[in-house]
Amino acid sequence: MSTPAPVSVDAVTADIQARVRERVRQELLRHGASDALSDAAIFADLDALLRNAVRRSQPRSLLMPEMLGDPSNWRLETSVRFDSHRGPAAAGVIMFLKRRLLMPLLRWLFEYSRDNFARQRRVNEVFFACVQELAIENARLRQELERLSRQ
């Protein structure tokens, strides 16, 4: 009895990933995605670009947040701070009411909003990374065009 030839895990993984990508591509096309995705090579390039962007979407690896300036000007603040501009006596009473009455009543809304803000922040980071990847690709193509036009 002969033993079967060893199968490469990398080859099997690549085959499964290719089949999943093809199913995703077909599903997108069925739901009205751009006709450009009919070309499997374009879809593969797009998939690679977006996956790379997602992998690189860590805030410290992105240029866009640096260009936006101080994070306090553009990042949502999800912590609740209570303060009052009134005199010390009135401020103490108002702060007590806010902390002991209003906050317990609104805690569910605060937690719901905070979770949604965290999800939105992650989506924004991925979009920043996508824009950055596309800008890098655009810059490379421009350099290549300039190099070709000089020849």
C-alpha positions in Angstrom: 0.0 0.0 0.0 1.4 3.4 -1.0 1.3 6.4 1.3 -0.2 9.5 -0.1 2.1 12.4 -1.0 2.4 15.1 1.7 0.1 18.0 1.1 1.4 21.5 1.8 -0.6 23.4 4.4 0.2 26.7 2.5 -1.1 25.3 -0.7 -4.4 24.1 0.9 -4.8 27.5 2.7 -4.1 29.4 -0.5 -6.7 27.3 -2.3 -9.3 27.8 0.3 -8.7 31.5 0.4 -9.0 31.7 -3.4 -12.3 29.9 -3.3 -13.6 32.2 -0.5 -12.5 35.3 -2.5 -14.2 34.0 -5.6 -17.5 33.4 -3.7 -17.3 36.9 -2.2 -16.6 38.4 -5.6 -19.6 36.5 -7.1 -21.8 37.6 -4.2 -20.8 41.2 -4.6 -21.5 41.1 -8.3 -24.9 39.6 -7.7 -25.7 42.5 -5.3 -24.8 45.2 -7.8 -21.1 45.8 -7.2 -19.1 47.6 -9.9 -18.7 45.7 -13.1 -14.9 46.2 -12.7 -15.0 43.4 -10.2 -16.0 41.0 -13.0 -12.2 40.9 -13.6 -10.8 38.4 -11.1 -7.4 40.0 -11.3 -8.8 43.5 -10.4 -10.7 42.0 -7.6 -7.6 40.2 -6.3 -5.6 43.5 -6.4 -8.4 45.3 -4.6 -8.7 42.6 -2.0 -5.0 42.7 -1.4 -4.9 46.5 -1.1 -7.8 46.6 1.3 -6.5 43.7 3.4 -3.2 45.5 3.6 -4.9 48.7 4.7 -6.8 46.9 7.4 -3.6 45.4 8.7 -1.9 48.8 8.8 -4.8 50.6 10.3 -3.2 51.2 13.7 -3.5 54.9 14.6 0.3 55.4 15.0 1.0 54.1 11.5 -1.4 56.6 9.8 -0.5 59.9 8.3 -4.1 61.3 8.2 -4.5 61.8 12.0 -1.2 63.6 12.0 -2.5 66.0 9.3 -5.7 66.6 11.2 -3.7 68.1 14.1 -4.5 67.9 17.8 -6.8 64.9 18.5 -8.9 66.9 20.8 -10.1 68.9 17.8 -11.3 65.9 15.8 -11.6 62.9 18.0 -14.9 62.3 19.8 -14.6 62.5 23.6 -16.7 59.7 25.1 -16.0 60.4 28.8 -18.6 62.3 30.8 -17.3 65.2 32.8 -19.6 67.2 35.1 -18.8 70.8 35.9 -20.6 74.0 36.6 -20.0 77.6 36.0 -22.2 78.7 39.0 -21.0 79.7 42.4 -19.6 77.1 44.8 -22.8 76.6 46.8 -25.1 76.2 43.8 -22.5 74.2 41.9 -22.3 71.6 44.7 -26.0 71.0 44.6 -26.2 70.9 40.8 -23.2 68.5 40.6 -24.8 66.2 43.2 -28.1 66.1 41.2 -26.2 65.4 37.9 -24.1 62.6 39.4 -26.8 61.0 41.5 -30.0 61.5 39.5 -29.2 62.2 35.8 -26.2 59.9 35.3 -27.9 56.7 36.5 -30.9 57.5 34.3 -28.7 58.1 31.2 -26.1 55.5 31.8 -27.6 53.1 29.3 -27.5 55.8 26.6 -23.9 56.7 27.5 -22.7 53.0 27.3 -24.6 52.4 24.1 -23.1 55.6 22.5 -19.6 54.8 23.8 -19.7 51.3 22.2 -20.9 52.8 18.9 -18.3 55.5 19.0 -15.6 52.9 19.5 -16.8 50.9 16.5 -17.0 54.1 14.4 -13.4 55.0 15.5 -12.2 51.6 14.2 -14.0 52.1 10.9 -12.5 55.6 10.6 -9.0 54.1 11.2 -9.6 51.5 8.5 -10.8 54.2 6.1 -7.8 56.4 6.9 -5.6 53.4 6.1 -7.4 52.7 2.8 -7.0 56.4 1.8 -3.3 56.2 2.7 -2.8 53.0 0.7 -4.5 54.5 -2.3 -2.5 57.7 -2.0 0.7 55.7 -1.8 -0.3 53.7 -4.9 -1.2 56.9 -6.7 2.2 58.5 -5.8 4.0 55.4 -7.1 2.0 55.5 -10.4 2.8 59.2 -10.8 6.5 58.6 -10.2 6.4 55.8 -12.8 4.6 58.0 -15.3 7.1 60.8 -14.8 10.0 58.4 -15.2 8.5 57.0 -18.4 7.8 60.4 -19.8 11.4 61.5 -19.3 12.7 58.5 -21.3 
